Amino acid sequence: MTYVARRAGETPLPLAIKVDDDGVRYTDAFHNVVMRDVDSVLWQATGPADGPPVHGDPLHPGRQRDAMENLWCAECGHPPGRTDGGMPWVLAAPTPEPTWEGIDTEVPPTCETCLGHVTSACPSLRAGHVALRVRKAPVVGYRGTLHPRPEQTAGPEADSFVPLGSDDLRRLIATSLVRRLAGCTVITAYHPAGGLPDA
């Protein structure tokens, strides 16, 4: 998924943070402002790079957010198109699931033009995938590193999900936006043990 993939050399900036009763912030005033979204959630800052995409690594936080907020294709970064059945979405699925309804995902949609390329190029999708049409995909929260309150002795919790509306969002450095898929129809699915069934 080229558009949202991290590129070689794109690593988190070593910015100092401070956690107080108001939440987590970068001590660098510039990054503390520009790395917040419209809901004031703080995002991970990543240095620039122009290396090749690194598939299988965590997605690039900024491009993942852009693609999820705007519902852009994870591969080409353009609107994926929509029919009465919804917009196309492809997810890693090494084993079949009884239903895809209500699944939470950090992966943006994929346009039909890019579907074939993505499923053959992405290692996680080659191990099994499902292509869906999705009618609704509301944002339900964020994923990232959750920092403890000042009085807590526990360390930061990486890869934490924090739902919309939670007070914990003030203490999160986000790495991805999460949507919940609804109104799902399977287009096709591939599982290594079972091959490619009819849609």
C-alpha positions as CSV (number, residue, x, y, z in Angstrom):
1,M,0.0,0.0,0.0
2,T,2.3,2.6,-1.4
3,Y,0.7,5.9,-0.5
4,V,0.3,5.1,3.3
5,A,3.5,3.0,3.6
6,R,6.5,4.4,5.5
7,R,9.5,5.0,3.3
8,A,13.0,4.0,4.1
9,G,14.4,6.6,6.4
10,E,11.1,7.9,7.7
11,T,11.5,7.5,11.4
12,P,9.9,9.2,14.4
13,L,11.6,12.5,15.3
14,P,13.3,12.3,18.7
15,L,11.2,15.1,20.2
16,A,11.0,15.6,24.0
17,I,7.6,15.3,25.5
18,K,6.1,16.4,28.8
19,V,3.0,14.9,30.5
20,D,1.1,17.0,33.0
21,D,-2.5,17.4,34.2
22,D,-3.5,18.8,30.7
23,G,-2.1,15.8,28.9
24,V,0.9,15.0,26.7
25,R,2.7,17.6,24.7
26,Y,5.9,18.2,22.7
27,T,8.2,20.6,24.6
28,D,9.1,22.1,21.2
29,A,6.3,24.6,20.7
30,F,6.2,24.4,16.9
31,H,5.7,20.7,16.7
32,N,3.3,20.8,19.6
33,V,1.0,23.0,17.5
34,V,1.5,21.6,14.0
35,M,1.3,17.9,15.0
36,R,-2.2,18.3,16.4
37,D,-5.3,17.5,14.4
38,V,-8.7,19.4,14.4
39,D,-9.7,17.5,17.6
40,S,-6.4,18.6,19.3
41,V,-5.1,15.0,19.3
42,L,-1.3,15.0,19.2
43,W,0.3,12.9,16.4
44,Q,3.7,11.3,16.1
45,A,6.1,13.5,14.1
46,T,8.2,11.7,11.5
47,G,11.3,12.9,9.6
48,P,11.3,13.3,5.8
49,A,12.7,10.7,3.5
50,D,12.5,9.8,-0.1
51,G,13.5,6.1,0.1
52,P,11.4,3.2,-1.3
53,P,8.2,2.1,0.5
54,V,8.8,-0.3,3.3
55,H,5.8,-2.8,3.2
56,G,5.0,-4.6,6.4
57,D,6.2,-1.8,8.7
58,P,3.7,0.4,10.5
59,L,2.0,2.9,8.2
60,H,3.2,6.5,8.0
61,P,1.1,8.4,10.6
62,G,0.6,11.5,8.6
63,R,-0.4,9.8,5.3
64,Q,-2.5,7.2,7.2
65,R,-4.4,10.1,8.8
66,D,-4.9,11.9,5.6
67,A,-6.1,8.8,3.8
68,M,-8.5,7.8,6.6
69,E,-9.9,11.3,7.1
70,N,-10.5,11.9,3.4
71,L,-11.2,8.2,2.5
72,W,-8.4,8.1,-0.1
73,C,-7.0,4.9,-1.6
74,A,-4.2,3.4,0.5
75,E,-2.2,2.7,-2.7
76,C,-2.5,5.7,-4.9
77,G,-3.9,8.4,-2.6
78,H,-6.9,9.2,-4.8
79,P,-10.7,8.8,-3.9
80,P,-11.5,5.1,-4.3
81,G,-15.0,5.6,-5.9
82,R,-18.3,4.4,-4.6
83,T,-21.3,2.5,-5.9
84,D,-24.6,1.7,-4.3
85,G,-22.8,-1.2,-2.6
86,G,-20.2,1.1,-1.0
87,M,-16.5,1.7,-1.5
88,P,-13.9,-1.0,-2.0
89,W,-11.7,-2.0,0.9
90,V,-9.1,-4.8,1.2
91,L,-7.9,-6.3,4.5
92,A,-5.3,-8.9,5.5
93,A,-7.1,-12.1,6.3
94,P,-4.9,-15.2,6.7
95,T,-7.9,-17.1,7.9
96,P,-11.6,-16.8,7.0
97,E,-13.8,-14.7,9.3
98,P,-17.5,-15.5,9.9
99,T,-18.4,-11.9,9.3
100,W,-16.6,-8.6,8.5
101,E,-19.4,-6.5,10.0
102,G,-18.2,-4.2,12.7
103,I,-14.5,-4.8,12.1
104,D,-12.2,-2.0,13.2
105,T,-9.3,-1.1,10.9
106,E,-6.4,1.3,10.5
107,V,-6.1,0.4,6.8
108,P,-7.7,3.0,4.4
109,P,-9.9,1.9,1.5
110,T,-8.4,0.7,-1.9
111,C,-9.7,1.8,-5.3
112,E,-10.7,-1.0,-7.7
113,T,-7.9,0.1,-10.1
114,C,-5.3,-0.7,-7.4
115,L,-6.8,-3.8,-6.0
116,G,-5.0,-6.3,-8.1
117,H,-1.6,-4.7,-7.7
118,V,-2.0,-4.3,-3.9
119,T,-3.0,-7.9,-3.3
120,S,0.0,-9.2,-5.2
121,A,2.6,-6.7,-3.9
122,C,1.8,-6.5,-0.2
123,P,3.3,-9.4,1.8
124,S,0.5,-9.4,4.4
125,L,-2.2,-9.6,1.7
126,R,-0.4,-12.3,-0.2
127,A,-0.8,-14.4,3.0
128,G,-4.6,-14.0,2.7
129,H,-7.0,-11.2,2.2
130,V,-10.6,-10.2,1.7
131,A,-11.9,-7.5,-0.6
132,L,-15.1,-5.9,0.6
133,R,-17.6,-3.2,-0.5
134,V,-18.3,-1.1,2.6
135,R,-21.3,1.2,2.9
136,K,-20.3,3.0,6.1
137,A,-17.0,3.4,7.9
138,P,-17.3,5.9,10.8
139,V,-14.3,7.0,12.7
140,V,-14.3,5.3,16.2
141,G,-11.0,6.3,17.7
142,Y,-7.2,6.5,17.5
143,R,-4.3,4.1,18.0
144,G,-0.9,5.2,19.4
145,T,1.2,5.5,22.5
146,L,-0.8,6.2,25.6
147,H,1.1,8.1,28.3
148,P,0.3,7.7,32.0
149,R,-1.0,10.5,34.2
150,P,1.6,12.4,36.2
151,E,0.7,10.5,39.4
152,Q,0.9,7.1,37.7
153,T,4.1,5.0,37.9
154,A,3.4,2.8,34.9
155,G,5.2,3.5,31.6
156,P,3.7,4.5,28.3
157,E,1.5,1.8,26.6
158,A,2.4,1.4,22.9
159,D,-0.3,0.4,20.4
160,S,-3.2,1.5,22.6
161,F,-6.7,2.0,21.2
162,V,-8.5,5.1,22.6
163,P,-12.1,5.7,21.5
164,L,-13.5,9.0,20.4
165,G,-14.7,11.1,23.3
166,S,-12.3,9.5,25.8
167,D,-10.5,11.8,28.2
168,D,-7.4,9.6,27.5
169,L,-7.0,11.2,24.1
170,R,-5.3,14.1,25.9
171,R,-2.5,11.6,26.8
172,L,-2.2,9.9,23.5
173,I,0.5,10.4,20.8
174,A,-1.5,9.0,17.8
175,T,-0.1,6.9,15.0
176,S,-3.3,6.0,13.2
177,L,-7.0,6.8,12.9
178,V,-9.4,3.9,13.3
179,R,-12.7,3.3,11.4
180,R,-15.4,0.7,11.9
181,L,-16.7,-1.1,8.8
182,A,-20.4,-1.5,8.4
183,G,-22.7,-2.6,5.6
184,C,-20.0,-5.0,4.3
185,T,-20.3,-7.2,1.2
186,V,-17.5,-9.6,0.3
187,I,-16.3,-9.1,-3.3
188,T,-13.7,-11.9,-3.1
189,A,-11.4,-13.5,-0.6
190,Y,-8.2,-15.5,-0.8
191,H,-6.9,-17.8,1.9
192,P,-3.8,-20.0,1.2
193,A,-5.5,-23.2,2.3
194,G,-8.7,-22.6,0.4
195,G,-7.7,-20.7,-2.7
196,L,-9.8,-18.0,-4.3
197,P,-13.6,-18.7,-3.9
198,D,-16.3,-17.2,-6.0
199,A,-17.4,-13.8,-4.8
